[in-house]
Amino acid sequence: MTIPRFVGRPDWYNTFNPETLAATGTPLRWGVIATGNIATTVTTDLALLEDAVLQAVSSRSQTSAAAFADKFGFTTHYFDGGPSGAAAPGHLQLLADPEVDVVYVATPHGQHFDIVRAALENGKHVLCEKALTITSAETRALIELARAKGLFLMEAVWARFVPGFQRALEIITSGEIGEIKWVRGDLGFVAPNDPALRIWAPNDGGGALLDLTVYPLLWAWGTLGQPEKVAATGSLTSFGVDGLNTITLSYANGSQAQLISGLVSQGPGRATISGTLGYIETVNSLNNPKELFISGPGGATRTETFEEPGSGYTYQLREVTRCIQAGLTESATMPLDDSLSIMELFDEVRSQLGLSYTNDTRTDI
Ligand SMILES: NC(=O)c1ccc[n+]([C@@H]2O[C@H](COP(=O)([O-])OP(=O)(O)OC[C@H]3O[C@@H](n4cnc5c(N)ncnc54)[C@H](OP(=O)(O)O)[C@@H]3O)[C@@H](O)[C@H]2O)c1
């Protein structure tokens, strides 16, 4: 298998380590919280890392915890009410386990804040699925806690680490396509019309913004940086969360980005980065482009393709592992200040869309 190697990345990507599977230090003992879709996909990739020990998994259900532990070979599994008749929720039992060094939180958004806070209070390093929290106030509180405890914390924006994105940034940084003037990105699918799904549930932080927008935003953020102004429109569904949103970002130098995220229709899921000398387009999904189309100076075109181990999550997992082994408390590729700035931007988008969550008024953070 070819593992891509890149050089010349922008400074904030300078910790990327392409040897994702090879050990970089003392093995880390992982605890996985939840047994849903992304927990399964990411754990499949985690098992590929030479220095990952699958120590413990927790679930609300005994059956799910046992099946997940059995499937991946976890040493211990925890579930609500057990084992040995313990009354605590499964994830709190896992967090009390001294054999666990780092936890991966893969529950819906609505549970992230409380679980990550408990993890940090129990002395665990944390990788938490996006969106890290529902509000920027929650994100700020978690960052302060992680820093006070000297523990590693990272939002699992895996798309920052994948080869296609890294390579696009390298091309842009080289100046090949000139000065970036606009970025366009879309991501969406038709979510089943079922209010029981986390993706629609207000209490779970449902809606397109918190579930999808981080991905198209990644391309604007990575190439143009933090915007000066944001203008958002969108529509709320009968479930009370956004089914569709469109965000225009304006930059001090006159550049623009337009992002569309939706749970109500299909789309190509592509990003385009337009420069004064050429452009780059992701041929397939902007989450993890396996192919980039590059139109360079004079209209010369080419396609670059990428291979990767697993499903693309090994890159962020290597970064978490490498950082913790090195005694770092955050990743320079996915810094905590970026998580906070993005949550602040999402707060602003929500206020423009008229989208509020109960977490907006919580007083216990
Ligand atoms: N990085 C990515 O590519 C990616 C892709 C999809 C989703 N995500 C993110 O991952 C997170 C989970 O998404 P998912 O698609 O995996 O969701 P999912 O399939 O619904 O799984 C979520 C799991 O969380 C646990 N859970 C704990 N409390 C819950 C509650 N109150 N309601 C429902 N489930 C609860 C459940 O596991 P137990 O039954 O075992 O307790 C459930 O299976 C979200 O933050 C989402 O944005 C990331």
PDBQT file of the ligand as one rigid body, heavy atoms in Angstrom, charges set to zero:
ROOT
HETATM    1  N1  LIG A 401     -16.316  11.948  11.399  1.00  0.00    +0.000 N 
HETATM    2  C1  LIG A 401     -17.269  11.499  10.633  1.00  0.00    +0.000 C 
HETATM    3  O1  LIG A 401     -17.057  11.125   9.483  1.00  0.00    +0.000 OA
HETATM    4  C2  LIG A 401     -18.639  11.409  11.188  1.00  0.00    +0.000 A 
HETATM    5  C3  LIG A 401     -19.632  10.713  10.481  1.00  0.00    +0.000 A 
HETATM    6  C4  LIG A 401     -20.875  10.574  11.071  1.00  0.00    +0.000 A 
HETATM    7  C5  LIG A 401     -21.137  11.142  12.309  1.00  0.00    +0.000 A 
HETATM    8  N2  LIG A 401     -20.142  11.827  12.947  1.00  0.00    +0.000 N 
HETATM    9  C6  LIG A 401     -20.375  12.410  14.273  1.00  0.00    +0.000 C 
HETATM   10  O2  LIG A 401     -20.358  11.330  15.205  1.00  0.00    +0.000 OA
HETATM   11  C7  LIG A 401     -21.339  11.519  16.211  1.00  0.00    +0.000 C 
HETATM   12  C8  LIG A 401     -22.271  10.308  16.242  1.00  0.00    +0.000 C 
HETATM   13  O3  LIG A 401     -22.849  10.136  14.974  1.00  0.00    +0.000 OA
HETATM   14  P1  LIG A 401     -23.333   8.694  14.447  1.00  0.00    +0.000 P 
HETATM   15  O4  LIG A 401     -23.716   8.895  13.026  1.00  0.00    +0.000 OA
HETATM   16  O5  LIG A 401     -22.364   7.654  14.769  1.00  0.00    +0.000 OA
HETATM   17  O6  LIG A 401     -24.652   8.504  15.325  1.00  0.00    +0.000 OA
HETATM   18  P2  LIG A 401     -25.356   7.137  15.704  1.00  0.00    +0.000 P 
HETATM   19  O7  LIG A 401     -25.118   6.097  14.678  1.00  0.00    +0.000 OA
HETATM   20  O8  LIG A 401     -26.748   7.502  16.062  1.00  0.00    +0.000 OA
HETATM   21  O9  LIG A 401     -24.563   6.664  17.014  1.00  0.00    +0.000 OA
HETATM   22  C9  LIG A 401     -24.531   7.442  18.169  1.00  0.00    +0.000 C 
HETATM   23  C10 LIG A 401     -24.347   6.507  19.359  1.00  0.00    +0.000 C 
HETATM   24  O10 LIG A 401     -24.225   7.289  20.529  1.00  0.00    +0.000 OA
HETATM   25  C11 LIG A 401     -24.766   6.581  21.642  1.00  0.00    +0.000 C 
HETATM   26  N3  LIG A 401     -25.676   7.441  22.395  1.00  0.00    +0.000 N 
HETATM   27  C12 LIG A 401     -25.451   7.886  23.649  1.00  0.00    +0.000 A 
HETATM   28  N4  LIG A 401     -26.436   8.652  24.076  1.00  0.00    +0.000 NA
HETATM   29  C13 LIG A 401     -27.316   8.717  23.089  1.00  0.00    +0.000 A 
HETATM   30  C14 LIG A 401     -28.571   9.363  22.973  1.00  0.00    +0.000 A 
HETATM   31  N5  LIG A 401     -29.093  10.098  23.972  1.00  0.00    +0.000 N 
HETATM   32  N6  LIG A 401     -29.226   9.209  21.819  1.00  0.00    +0.000 NA
HETATM   33  C15 LIG A 401     -28.736   8.444  20.831  1.00  0.00    +0.000 A 
HETATM   34  N7  LIG A 401     -27.525   7.824  20.885  1.00  0.00    +0.000 NA
HETATM   35  C16 LIG A 401     -26.834   7.955  22.026  1.00  0.00    +0.000 A 
HETATM   36  C17 LIG A 401     -25.428   5.356  21.061  1.00  0.00    +0.000 C 
HETATM   37  O11 LIG A 401     -24.550   4.294  21.311  1.00  0.00    +0.000 OA
HETATM   38  P3  LIG A 401     -24.928   3.237  22.414  1.00  0.00    +0.000 P 
HETATM   39  O12 LIG A 401     -26.272   2.706  22.031  1.00  0.00    +0.000 OA
HETATM   40  O13 LIG A 401     -23.846   2.249  22.313  1.00  0.00    +0.000 OA
HETATM   41  O14 LIG A 401     -24.956   3.948  23.729  1.00  0.00    +0.000 OA
HETATM   42  C18 LIG A 401     -25.518   5.586  19.587  1.00  0.00    +0.000 C 
HETATM   43  O15 LIG A 401     -25.387   4.392  18.850  1.00  0.00    +0.000 OA
HETATM   44  C19 LIG A 401     -21.978  12.865  15.914  1.00  0.00    +0.000 C 
HETATM   45  O16 LIG A 401     -21.270  13.858  16.634  1.00  0.00    +0.000 OA
HETATM   46  C20 LIG A 401     -21.726  13.074  14.427  1.00  0.00    +0.000 C 
HETATM   47  O17 LIG A 401     -21.685  14.441  14.025  1.00  0.00    +0.000 OA
HETATM   48  C21 LIG A 401     -18.921  11.958  12.417  1.00  0.00    +0.000 A 
ENDROOT
TORSDOF 0
